[in-house]
Amino acid sequence: MRAVETVSAHSTAAIRRESASLQAERATGLSKRDWQRACGPQARRMLATVRFPALAKAVHDGTDVDAETSFATGLGFDIGVFRAPVRSGRMVIKYLPAER
């Protein structure tokens, strides 16, 4: 049952993200790419201050993926949790020593 709830929550979140993106595009008249271009200079100046090193690294190293790829990747992570071995009705996480 938890697996179904997890997949449902993941699907709902993906739909909400896509809906919010479309609403923002309609409200501003800017596509995601247009918005990035408009905010780019300010974001570069902020990141150049080195006050936000983790954010700067994430922006620099990050890739922009489409909604379908993002959904599939996240769903893969979610489903991977349920592949953990089960012993006595409880999940056993492999990197922890097993109880005896």
ChimeraX attribute file (.defattr): number of C-alpha atoms within 10 A of each C-alpha:
attribute: neighborCount
match mode: 1-to-1
recipient: residues
	/A:1	5
	/A:2	8
	/A:3	12
	/A:4	10
	/A:5	10
	/A:6	16
	/A:7	16
	/A:8	12
	/A:9	12
	/A:10	16
	/A:11	15
	/A:12	11
	/A:13	13
	/A:14	18
	/A:15	14
	/A:16	12
	/A:17	13
	/A:18	12
	/A:19	12
	/A:20	12
	/A:21	14
	/A:22	13
	/A:23	12
	/A:24	14
	/A:25	15
	/A:26	11
	/A:27	9
	/A:28	9
	/A:29	11
	/A:30	14
	/A:31	14
	/A:32	13
	/A:33	8
	/A:34	12
	/A:35	13
	/A:36	12
	/A:37	13
	/A:38	12
	/A:39	10
	/A:40	12
	/A:41	11
	/A:42	11
	/A:43	14
	/A:44	12
	/A:45	10
	/A:46	13
	/A:47	18
	/A:48	12
	/A:49	10
	/A:50	11
	/A:51	10
	/A:52	11
	/A:53	12
	/A:54	11
	/A:55	12
	/A:56	18
	/A:57	11
	/A:58	10
	/A:59	14
	/A:60	10
	/A:61	8
	/A:62	9
	/A:63	8
	/A:64	8
	/A:65	9
	/A:66	8
	/A:67	13
	/A:68	9
	/A:69	11
	/A:70	13
	/A:71	17
	/A:72	11
	/A:73	11
	/A:74	15
	/A:75	16
	/A:76	12
	/A:77	11
	/A:78	15
	/A:79	14
	/A:80	10
	/A:81	13
	/A:82	13
	/A:83	9
	/A:84	13
	/A:85	12
	/A:86	11
	/A:87	9
	/A:88	6
	/A:89	7
	/A:90	9
	/A:91	13
	/A:92	15
	/A:93	12
	/A:94	9
	/A:95	6
	/A:96	7
	/A:97	8
	/A:98	9
	/A:99	5
	/A:100	3
